């Protein structure tokens, strides 16, 4: 956990310019800086970059599982112990041409929540996961995505109460549904976005036909959602493990 040693701090405020979520506060009465632990995401930018000229920013042991989870997911250079992936611990089904996690007739759903400068509290991630589960999205388990380890039940998407007040730089809610359910999923996301205090971006993982087309995207036009003009395309260089 990152903390500021008050004996070393001179109140120069240099560290504030590096904090990704404005968690470093200047105390004008004492002319010192301190880290708001409720706001901090434990991304360790201030520690890794050694931004303090007085070396006043120090680390102390992360004292529980949720603090460790917060750090591993928020620090892009950390490797997640279960998935083996750095940078939030998930590949967001980017290797689907090999893994076959999303099969024909299905849509992978990836909700990328939070951003540098804002972050995301896990209570908001819980709201989104529960909303998706409620319309039939099959949420992915912990071996595929880190957030699964915090869920009481994958069928409901509800996160354990102990983690809800932890603040992360960003986190990804992942799952999949049938193509016929996609419209309901999108309508649900339009509703839940008004109930959370952060931003998110939506990624859809789709199988296309031999012409590179899919009917699943037609519901975007129906709902007034602009068709994406950027995307990541797997070009078939992987060795498929599943052809379904």
Protein Blocks (a to p, Z undefined) as FASTA:
>chain_A
ZZddfklpgolommmmmpmnlpaccdfklopacddfklpgolommmmnomafnlpaccdd
dfbfklmmmmmmmmmkbccfklopgehiiahhmlmmmnomacghiacddddedjehkapa
fklmmmmmmmmmmnopacddfklomklmmpfblklopacfklmmpccfbdcddddddfkl
mmmmmmmmmmmmmmcccdddddddddddfkopafklmmmmmnopacdfbdcddehlaccf
bfZZ
